[in-house]
Amino acid sequence: MKITKRQFIYLILLVAIIAVISGCGSYNRMVEMDEAITGQWAQVETAYQRRADLIPNLVNTVKGYADFEKETLTQVIEARAKATSVTVNPENLDAQAIQQFQNAQDGLSSALSRLMVVVERYPDLKANQNFLDLQAQLEGTENRIAVERRKFNDATRNYNTFIRRFPKNIVAAIFGFDKKGYFEAAEGSEQAPTVEF
């Protein structure tokens, strides 16, 4: 069977139409996945903001009991200020931007840990209902942060995998869909903490 010139042109047009339709579907899916990452990033920021909002109440409660622990309280306040000043544009969620955000948040986590160690010296404070409520809210918030970070990493992994697969990687390159960064464990977190009695 011989293909005529007209049939050949129709065949080329059919292949081109299929490629365009497939490319449009891939593009639309990339947009959806990119928006999902942006939405999940907002959830991460919301969880961190909740933690930042709890800290002034926690500091004020502790301040009443631990008047002379001013250095620790000052460190917490300064770490909170630094953590809330670092913002990341959702359009630029690369590894460096996320690492900068994470470093500021890790500094706040470290300052809060030192505060909790100081609290151990004050039995009256540990029995204060307001402090106990704030501590429970803070623990719940830390769990929310972990959950939201995991969801963010899942959405990012799905997106990164999608845009790197052939032939979607061609559409991604044409329209500028770049890989997104992940949250990573803090340095040294692979080692268990030392507990001494």
Order of alpha helices (4+ residues) and beta strands (2+ residues): alpha-alpha-alpha-alpha-alpha-alpha
